[in-house]
Amino acid sequence: MADVFTLDSAYLAAKRQEIKNDIAYARYKVGSTWYNASIQNATVLNDGRVEVTFLIDHTVSGNITVTGVELYDHNGVRIGSRSVSIRRADATEGILYVCRFSLFQIVENTSGSGAYDKL
């Protein structure tokens, strides 16, 4: 791996903090409608993953199924999304949703399969 340009670990740590600080709000989908949710907590875990939590509360009444979640930055640009299927009972439950993701450097592995290995 001598020919691989390796990003400095301090640089990657700073980028993780930047991502954490850039997350402004979440959205969740019920039926065909998207609803905004406030971020409850955003942190960088000891293992380097960024963790973001938000609450899907009782904005939508009745028994619901959440089918999608998204995170957005302070400019209203979508950071990422995920399809889900989470059921919530009417007015008896809330959903605390946790997103965890990693930022790390990879290199193509030597097997020639097109797969990648974490550095």
TORRORO-12122 format. One line per field, with one value per residue (C-alpha): residue number from 0; x, y, z; residue in one letter. Coordinates in steps of 0.05 Angstrom, whole numbers, plus 32768, in hexadecimal, padded with zeros to 4 digits. Layout:
N
seq = NUM|...
X = X|...
Y = Y|...
Z = Z|...
type = A|...
! end
This chain:
119
seq = 0|1|2|3|4|5|6|7|8|9|10|11|12|13|14|15|16|17|18|19|20|21|22|23|24|25|26|27|28|29|30|31|32|33|34|35|36|37|38|39|40|41|42|43|44|45|46|47|48|49|50|51|52|53|54|55|56|57|58|59|60|61|62|63|64|65|66|67|68|69|70|71|72|73|74|75|76|77|78|79|80|81|82|83|84|85|86|87|88|89|90|91|92|93|94|95|96|97|98|99|100|101|102|103|104|105|106|107|108|109|110|111|112|113|114|115|116|117|118
X = 8000|803B|801A|7FDB|7FD3|7FBA|7F90|7FA7|7F7D|7F77|7F5A|7F27|7F15|7F0A|7EDD|7EB4|7EA9|7E98|7E63|7E46|7E41|7E22|7DE5|7DAA|7D6A|7D4B|7D0D|7CE2|7CAE|7C69|7C3D|7C51|7C61|7CA4|7CA7|7CE0|7D00|7D31|7D75|7D77|7DC2|7DFD|7E41|7E80|7E86|7EC8|7ECE|7EC9|7E81|7E53|7E12|7DD4|7D92|7D4D|7D07|7CCC|7C96|7C4A|7C47|7C23|7BEA|7BD1|7BF6|7C2D|7C65|7CA3|7CC0|7CFB|7D2B|7D5A|7D8E|7D99|7DCF|7DC7|7DBF|7D85|7DAF|7DA0|7DDB|7DBF|7D81|7D69|7D2A|7D0D|7CCD|7CBF|7C7A|7C61|7C21|7BF2|7C05|7C26|7C6C|7CA1|7CDB|7D22|7D48|7D94|7DC0|7E09|7E3A|7E85|7EB7|7EF7|7F29|7F28|7F57|7F48|7F5B|7F8F|7F5F|7F4C|7F02|7EF2|7EE6|7F05|7F28|7F27|7F6C
Y = 8000|802E|804E|8062|80AA|80A4|80DA|80F0|80D6|811D|8134|80FC|810C|8155|8140|8115|8151|817C|8149|8145|8191|8197|816D|819C|8173|8131|811D|80DF|80C6|80AD|809B|80CC|8106|811A|8139|8160|8149|816D|814E|8137|8129|8125|810B|80E8|80A6|808C|805C|8096|808B|80C8|80BC|80E5|80DB|80F9|80ED|80D9|80F4|80FA|812E|80FA|80DA|8093|8052|8063|8042|806C|8058|8087|80B3|80EA|8119|8160|8195|81DE|81F1|81C1|818F|8146|8123|80DD|80B1|806C|8044|8026|8005|801A|8015|8042|803A|8075|80A5|806F|806D|809A|8084|8099|808E|8086|808F|8079|807F|807B|80A5|807F|8077|8039|801A|7FE8|7FA4|7F78|7F40|7F64|7F5A|7FA4|7FA0|7FD2|7FCD|8000|801E
Z = 8000|7FF8|7FBB|7FE2|7FF7|803F|805F|80A3|80DD|80FA|80B7|80B7|8100|80ED|80B2|80E1|810E|80D2|80BB|8101|8105|80C0|80CF|80DA|80D8|80C5|809E|80A0|806F|8081|8045|800E|803E|805C|80A2|80C2|8103|8130|813E|8186|8188|8159|816F|8159|817D|8199|815E|812C|8115|8112|8138|812E|8153|8146|8160|8136|8163|815F|8127|80FE|8125|8120|8114|80E2|80BB|80AE|806A|8063|808A|8072|8090|8077|807F|8092|8048|803E|8017|8024|8044|803F|8042|8051|8043|8083|809B|80E3|8102|8139|8160|8168|81A0|81CA|81AC|8191|8166|8178|8137|8138|80FB|80FF|80C6|80BA|8094|8083|804C|801F|7FEC|7FB5|7FCF|7FAE|7F9A|7F5A|7F69|7F6C|7FB7|7FE7|802A|8062|8070
type = M|A|D|V|F|T|L|D|S|A|Y|L|A|A|K|R|Q|E|I|K|N|D|I|A|Y|A|R|Y|K|V|G|S|T|W|Y|N|A|S|I|Q|N|A|T|V|L|N|D|G|R|V|E|V|T|F|L|I|D|H|T|V|S|G|N|I|T|V|T|G|V|E|L|Y|D|H|N|G|V|R|I|G|S|R|S|V|S|I|R|R|A|D|A|T|E|G|I|L|Y|V|C|R|F|S|L|F|Q|I|V|E|N|T|S|G|S|G|A|Y|D|K|L
! end
